[in-house]
Amino acid sequence: MKTITVTLKKEELLYDIENTAYLVGESRSDGEEEDRNFILRSMGNAFSEVKRHLSRYINEEKQAANNTLIDEDGDFSLVLNVVDRFNEANTESLKSAAHEYILSSSLRDWFSTVKPDEVTVYVSRIQSAQVNLLSSLYRKKAPQRPTP
């Protein structure tokens, strides 16, 4: 077994979410604390979903949880236990898929309140990110022929 760590910067996720919401043009977000709290809550929920999808590879000892708002600072971190033949080249695509999952989930939640006609776009992106997330983990190195 080997361990890989995927770190997602909250500040990068927040930037992408707020930038996309702004570019769509129907955003009510201008950095107000209530809006940011809504987005942070969505990000936390989406990260929990990512962990649920990857739970087979996570060995977390947490036995309790609460619903306090996640802190804006810091990162989301996934420590995954993968098989020895896991191809480390897939770590970047795993990170990108997790980032896209959290981004799209948060935007789906946001647009469901401010521009419902945009929601289907993000639901589709979530499904695609989920497939990419899991396929990144299933890719392994090809077996090597033993040398005599």
Rosetta constraint file for C-alpha pairs under 8 A:
AtomPair CA 1 CA 81 HARMONIC 6.39 0.50
AtomPair CA 1 CA 82 HARMONIC 5.72 0.50
AtomPair CA 1 CA 83 HARMONIC 4.75 0.50
AtomPair CA 1 CA 84 HARMONIC 4.97 0.50
AtomPair CA 2 CA 81 HARMONIC 5.73 0.50
AtomPair CA 2 CA 82 HARMONIC 5.42 0.50
AtomPair CA 2 CA 83 HARMONIC 6.04 0.50
AtomPair CA 2 CA 84 HARMONIC 5.49 0.50
AtomPair CA 3 CA 79 HARMONIC 6.73 0.50
AtomPair CA 3 CA 80 HARMONIC 5.56 0.50
AtomPair CA 3 CA 81 HARMONIC 4.60 0.50
AtomPair CA 3 CA 82 HARMONIC 6.06 0.50
AtomPair CA 4 CA 79 HARMONIC 5.84 0.50
AtomPair CA 4 CA 80 HARMONIC 5.33 0.50
AtomPair CA 4 CA 81 HARMONIC 6.60 0.50
AtomPair CA 4 CA 82 HARMONIC 7.34 0.50
AtomPair CA 4 CA 91 HARMONIC 7.76 0.50
AtomPair CA 5 CA 77 HARMONIC 6.91 0.50
AtomPair CA 5 CA 78 HARMONIC 5.54 0.50
AtomPair CA 5 CA 79 HARMONIC 4.48 0.50
AtomPair CA 5 CA 80 HARMONIC 6.22 0.50
AtomPair CA 6 CA 77 HARMONIC 5.71 0.50
AtomPair CA 6 CA 78 HARMONIC 5.05 0.50
AtomPair CA 6 CA 79 HARMONIC 6.52 0.50
AtomPair CA 6 CA 91 HARMONIC 7.38 0.50
AtomPair CA 6 CA 94 HARMONIC 7.79 0.50
AtomPair CA 6 CA 95 HARMONIC 5.96 0.50
AtomPair CA 7 CA 75 HARMONIC 6.43 0.50
AtomPair CA 7 CA 76 HARMONIC 5.73 0.50
AtomPair CA 7 CA 77 HARMONIC 4.46 0.50
AtomPair CA 7 CA 78 HARMONIC 6.38 0.50
AtomPair CA 7 CA 95 HARMONIC 7.35 0.50
AtomPair CA 8 CA 12 HARMONIC 7.87 0.50
AtomPair CA 8 CA 13 HARMONIC 7.76 0.50
AtomPair CA 8 CA 75 HARMONIC 5.54 0.50
AtomPair CA 8 CA 76 HARMONIC 5.01 0.50
AtomPair CA 8 CA 77 HARMONIC 6.26 0.50
AtomPair CA 8 CA 95 HARMONIC 7.22 0.50
AtomPair CA 8 CA 99 HARMONIC 6.71 0.50
AtomPair CA 9 CA 13 HARMONIC 6.48 0.50
AtomPair CA 9 CA 74 HARMONIC 6.86 0.50
AtomPair CA 9 CA 75 HARMONIC 4.61 0.50
AtomPair CA 9 CA 76 HARMONIC 6.43 0.50
AtomPair CA 10 CA 14 HARMONIC 6.02 0.50
AtomPair CA 10 CA 72 HARMONIC 6.78 0.50
AtomPair CA 10 CA 73 HARMONIC 6.79 0.50
AtomPair CA 10 CA 74 HARMONIC 6.36 0.50
AtomPair CA 10 CA 75 HARMONIC 5.23 0.50
AtomPair CA 10 CA 76 HARMONIC 6.75 0.50
AtomPair CA 11 CA 15 HARMONIC 6.08 0.50
AtomPair CA 11 CA 72 HARMONIC 7.51 0.50
AtomPair CA 11 CA 73 HARMONIC 7.29 0.50
AtomPair CA 11 CA 74 HARMONIC 7.99 0.50
AtomPair CA 12 CA 16 HARMONIC 6.21 0.50
AtomPair CA 13 CA 17 HARMONIC 6.11 0.50
AtomPair CA 13 CA 99 HARMONIC 7.17 0.50
AtomPair CA 13 CA 102 HARMONIC 7.72 0.50
AtomPair CA 13 CA 103 HARMONIC 6.32 0.50
AtomPair CA 14 CA 18 HARMONIC 6.00 0.50
AtomPair CA 14 CA 39 HARMONIC 7.77 0.50
AtomPair CA 15 CA 19 HARMONIC 5.80 0.50
AtomPair CA 16 CA 20 HARMONIC 5.97 0.50
AtomPair CA 16 CA 103 HARMONIC 7.15 0.50
AtomPair CA 17 CA 21 HARMONIC 6.12 0.50
AtomPair CA 17 CA 103 HARMONIC 6.10 0.50
AtomPair CA 17 CA 106 HARMONIC 7.19 0.50
AtomPair CA 17 CA 107 HARMONIC 6.37 0.50
AtomPair CA 18 CA 22 HARMONIC 6.05 0.50
AtomPair CA 18 CA 29 HARMONIC 7.42 0.50
AtomPair CA 19 CA 23 HARMONIC 6.09 0.50
AtomPair CA 20 CA 24 HARMONIC 6.18 0.50
AtomPair CA 21 CA 25 HARMONIC 6.70 0.50
AtomPair CA 21 CA 26 HARMONIC 7.21 0.50
AtomPair CA 21 CA 27 HARMONIC 5.36 0.50
AtomPair CA 21 CA 29 HARMONIC 7.67 0.50
AtomPair CA 21 CA 107 HARMONIC 7.35 0.50
AtomPair CA 22 CA 26 HARMONIC 7.14 0.50
AtomPair CA 22 CA 27 HARMONIC 5.63 0.50
AtomPair CA 22 CA 29 HARMONIC 7.52 0.50
AtomPair CA 26 CA 114 HARMONIC 6.76 0.50
AtomPair CA 26 CA 115 HARMONIC 6.60 0.50
AtomPair CA 27 CA 114 HARMONIC 6.53 0.50
AtomPair CA 27 CA 115 HARMONIC 7.97 0.50
AtomPair CA 28 CA 114 HARMONIC 7.23 0.50
AtomPair CA 29 CA 35 HARMONIC 6.00 0.50
AtomPair CA 29 CA 36 HARMONIC 7.95 0.50
AtomPair CA 31 CA 35 HARMONIC 6.73 0.50
AtomPair CA 31 CA 36 HARMONIC 6.42 0.50
AtomPair CA 32 CA 36 HARMONIC 6.30 0.50
AtomPair CA 33 CA 37 HARMONIC 6.02 0.50
AtomPair CA 34 CA 38 HARMONIC 6.24 0.50
AtomPair CA 35 CA 39 HARMONIC 6.31 0.50
AtomPair CA 36 CA 40 HARMONIC 6.04 0.50
AtomPair CA 37 CA 41 HARMONIC 6.07 0.50
AtomPair CA 37 CA 69 HARMONIC 7.37 0.50
AtomPair CA 38 CA 42 HARMONIC 6.29 0.50
AtomPair CA 38 CA 110 HARMONIC 7.88 0.50
AtomPair CA 39 CA 43 HARMONIC 6.10 0.50
AtomPair CA 39 CA 106 HARMONIC 6.25 0.50
AtomPair CA 39 CA 110 HARMONIC 7.15 0.50
AtomPair CA 40 CA 44 HARMONIC 6.18 0.50
AtomPair CA 40 CA 69 HARMONIC 7.18 0.50
AtomPair CA 40 CA 70 HARMONIC 6.43 0.50
AtomPair CA 40 CA 71 HARMONIC 7.85 0.50
AtomPair CA 40 CA 72 HARMONIC 7.01 0.50
AtomPair CA 41 CA 45 HARMONIC 6.24 0.50
AtomPair CA 41 CA 69 HARMONIC 6.16 0.50
AtomPair CA 41 CA 70 HARMONIC 6.79 0.50
AtomPair CA 42 CA 46 HARMONIC 6.07 0.50
AtomPair CA 42 CA 105 HARMONIC 7.12 0.50
AtomPair CA 42 CA 106 HARMONIC 4.98 0.50
AtomPair CA 42 CA 109 HARMONIC 6.75 0.50
AtomPair CA 43 CA 47 HARMONIC 6.08 0.50
AtomPair CA 43 CA 102 HARMONIC 5.89 0.50
AtomPair CA 43 CA 103 HARMONIC 7.48 0.50
AtomPair CA 43 CA 105 HARMONIC 7.48 0.50
AtomPair CA 43 CA 106 HARMONIC 5.67 0.50
AtomPair CA 44 CA 48 HARMONIC 6.25 0.50
AtomPair CA 44 CA 70 HARMONIC 6.52 0.50
AtomPair CA 45 CA 49 HARMONIC 6.36 0.50
AtomPair CA 46 CA 50 HARMONIC 6.28 0.50
AtomPair CA 46 CA 101 HARMONIC 7.10 0.50
AtomPair CA 46 CA 102 HARMONIC 5.03 0.50
AtomPair CA 46 CA 105 HARMONIC 5.93 0.50
AtomPair CA 46 CA 106 HARMONIC 6.99 0.50
AtomPair CA 47 CA 51 HARMONIC 6.24 0.50
AtomPair CA 47 CA 76 HARMONIC 7.56 0.50
AtomPair CA 47 CA 102 HARMONIC 6.15 0.50
AtomPair CA 48 CA 52 HARMONIC 6.16 0.50
AtomPair CA 49 CA 53 HARMONIC 6.24 0.50
AtomPair CA 50 CA 54 HARMONIC 6.25 0.50
AtomPair CA 50 CA 98 HARMONIC 6.67 0.50
AtomPair CA 50 CA 101 HARMONIC 7.38 0.50
AtomPair CA 50 CA 102 HARMONIC 7.76 0.50
AtomPair CA 51 CA 55 HARMONIC 5.54 0.50
AtomPair CA 51 CA 58 HARMONIC 7.58 0.50
AtomPair CA 51 CA 78 HARMONIC 7.71 0.50
AtomPair CA 53 CA 130 HARMONIC 7.83 0.50
AtomPair CA 53 CA 134 HARMONIC 7.75 0.50
AtomPair CA 54 CA 58 HARMONIC 6.58 0.50
AtomPair CA 54 CA 134 HARMONIC 7.49 0.50
AtomPair CA 55 CA 59 HARMONIC 7.73 0.50
AtomPair CA 57 CA 80 HARMONIC 5.09 0.50
AtomPair CA 57 CA 81 HARMONIC 5.04 0.50
AtomPair CA 57 CA 82 HARMONIC 6.28 0.50
AtomPair CA 58 CA 78 HARMONIC 7.68 0.50
AtomPair CA 58 CA 79 HARMONIC 6.39 0.50
AtomPair CA 58 CA 80 HARMONIC 4.98 0.50
AtomPair CA 58 CA 81 HARMONIC 6.15 0.50
AtomPair CA 59 CA 79 HARMONIC 7.84 0.50
AtomPair CA 59 CA 80 HARMONIC 7.32 0.50
AtomPair CA 59 CA 81 HARMONIC 7.25 0.50
AtomPair CA 82 CA 86 HARMONIC 6.25 0.50
AtomPair CA 82 CA 137 HARMONIC 7.81 0.50
AtomPair CA 85 CA 140 HARMONIC 5.29 0.50
AtomPair CA 85 CA 141 HARMONIC 5.25 0.50
AtomPair CA 85 CA 142 HARMONIC 7.78 0.50
AtomPair CA 86 CA 137 HARMONIC 7.41 0.50
AtomPair CA 86 CA 138 HARMONIC 7.72 0.50
AtomPair CA 86 CA 139 HARMONIC 6.51 0.50
AtomPair CA 86 CA 140 HARMONIC 4.42 0.50
AtomPair CA 86 CA 141 HARMONIC 5.99 0.50
AtomPair CA 87 CA 91 HARMONIC 7.80 0.50
AtomPair CA 87 CA 139 HARMONIC 6.41 0.50
AtomPair CA 87 CA 140 HARMONIC 4.93 0.50
AtomPair CA 87 CA 141 HARMONIC 5.10 0.50
AtomPair CA 90 CA 94 HARMONIC 6.10 0.50
AtomPair CA 90 CA 136 HARMONIC 5.57 0.50
AtomPair CA 90 CA 137 HARMONIC 7.31 0.50
AtomPair CA 90 CA 139 HARMONIC 7.39 0.50
AtomPair CA 91 CA 95 HARMONIC 6.20 0.50
AtomPair CA 91 CA 136 HARMONIC 7.41 0.50
AtomPair CA 92 CA 96 HARMONIC 6.19 0.50
AtomPair CA 93 CA 97 HARMONIC 6.02 0.50
AtomPair CA 93 CA 132 HARMONIC 7.65 0.50
AtomPair CA 93 CA 133 HARMONIC 7.67 0.50
AtomPair CA 93 CA 136 HARMONIC 6.37 0.50
AtomPair CA 94 CA 98 HARMONIC 6.20 0.50
AtomPair CA 94 CA 132 HARMONIC 7.30 0.50
AtomPair CA 94 CA 133 HARMONIC 5.45 0.50
AtomPair CA 94 CA 136 HARMONIC 5.47 0.50
AtomPair CA 94 CA 137 HARMONIC 7.18 0.50
AtomPair CA 95 CA 99 HARMONIC 6.09 0.50
AtomPair CA 96 CA 100 HARMONIC 6.06 0.50
AtomPair CA 97 CA 101 HARMONIC 6.03 0.50
AtomPair CA 97 CA 129 HARMONIC 5.03 0.50
AtomPair CA 97 CA 130 HARMONIC 7.13 0.50
AtomPair CA 97 CA 132 HARMONIC 5.80 0.50
AtomPair CA 97 CA 133 HARMONIC 5.13 0.50
AtomPair CA 98 CA 102 HARMONIC 6.27 0.50
AtomPair CA 98 CA 129 HARMONIC 7.04 0.50
AtomPair CA 98 CA 130 HARMONIC 7.97 0.50
AtomPair CA 98 CA 133 HARMONIC 6.39 0.50
AtomPair CA 99 CA 103 HARMONIC 6.03 0.50
AtomPair CA 100 CA 104 HARMONIC 5.83 0.50
AtomPair CA 100 CA 125 HARMONIC 7.66 0.50
AtomPair CA 100 CA 126 HARMONIC 7.35 0.50
AtomPair CA 100 CA 129 HARMONIC 6.05 0.50
AtomPair CA 101 CA 105 HARMONIC 5.96 0.50
AtomPair CA 101 CA 125 HARMONIC 7.44 0.50
AtomPair CA 101 CA 126 HARMONIC 5.25 0.50
AtomPair CA 101 CA 129 HARMONIC 5.29 0.50
AtomPair CA 101 CA 130 HARMONIC 6.76 0.50
AtomPair CA 102 CA 106 HARMONIC 6.06 0.50
AtomPair CA 103 CA 107 HARMONIC 6.17 0.50
AtomPair CA 104 CA 108 HARMONIC 5.93 0.50
AtomPair CA 104 CA 122 HARMONIC 5.23 0.50
AtomPair CA 104 CA 123 HARMONIC 7.35 0.50
AtomPair CA 104 CA 125 HARMONIC 6.24 0.50
AtomPair CA 104 CA 126 HARMONIC 5.75 0.50
AtomPair CA 105 CA 109 HARMONIC 6.30 0.50
AtomPair CA 105 CA 122 HARMONIC 6.89 0.50
AtomPair CA 105 CA 123 HARMONIC 7.46 0.50
AtomPair CA 105 CA 126 HARMONIC 6.36 0.50
AtomPair CA 106 CA 110 HARMONIC 6.13 0.50
AtomPair CA 107 CA 111 HARMONIC 5.86 0.50
AtomPair CA 107 CA 119 HARMONIC 7.93 0.50
AtomPair CA 107 CA 122 HARMONIC 6.82 0.50
AtomPair CA 108 CA 112 HARMONIC 6.00 0.50
AtomPair CA 108 CA 118 HARMONIC 7.65 0.50
AtomPair CA 108 CA 119 HARMONIC 5.15 0.50
AtomPair CA 108 CA 120 HARMONIC 7.91 0.50
AtomPair CA 108 CA 122 HARMONIC 5.33 0.50
AtomPair CA 108 CA 123 HARMONIC 6.68 0.50
AtomPair CA 109 CA 113 HARMONIC 7.02 0.50
AtomPair CA 109 CA 119 HARMONIC 7.87 0.50
AtomPair CA 110 CA 114 HARMONIC 6.57 0.50
AtomPair CA 111 CA 115 HARMONIC 4.69 0.50
AtomPair CA 111 CA 116 HARMONIC 5.55 0.50
AtomPair CA 111 CA 117 HARMONIC 7.92 0.50
AtomPair CA 111 CA 118 HARMONIC 6.23 0.50
AtomPair CA 111 CA 119 HARMONIC 5.97 0.50
AtomPair CA 112 CA 116 HARMONIC 4.56 0.50
AtomPair CA 112 CA 117 HARMONIC 7.98 0.50
AtomPair CA 112 CA 118 HARMONIC 7.68 0.50
AtomPair CA 112 CA 119 HARMONIC 5.97 0.50
AtomPair CA 115 CA 119 HARMONIC 7.52 0.50
AtomPair CA 118 CA 122 HARMONIC 7.12 0.50
AtomPair CA 119 CA 123 HARMONIC 6.28 0.50
AtomPair CA 120 CA 124 HARMONIC 6.25 0.50
AtomPair CA 121 CA 125 HARMONIC 6.43 0.50
AtomPair CA 122 CA 126 HARMONIC 6.05 0.50
AtomPair CA 123 CA 127 HARMONIC 6.38 0.50
AtomPair CA 124 CA 128 HARMONIC 6.30 0.50
AtomPair CA 125 CA 129 HARMONIC 6.03 0.50
AtomPair CA 126 CA 130 HARMONIC 6.12 0.50
AtomPair CA 127 CA 131 HARMONIC 6.42 0.50
AtomPair CA 128 CA 132 HARMONIC 6.26 0.50
AtomPair CA 129 CA 133 HARMONIC 5.91 0.50
AtomPair CA 130 CA 134 HARMONIC 6.34 0.50
AtomPair CA 131 CA 135 HARMONIC 6.03 0.50
AtomPair CA 132 CA 136 HARMONIC 5.94 0.50
AtomPair CA 133 CA 137 HARMONIC 6.83 0.50
AtomPair CA 134 CA 138 HARMONIC 6.43 0.50
AtomPair CA 135 CA 139 HARMONIC 6.48 0.50
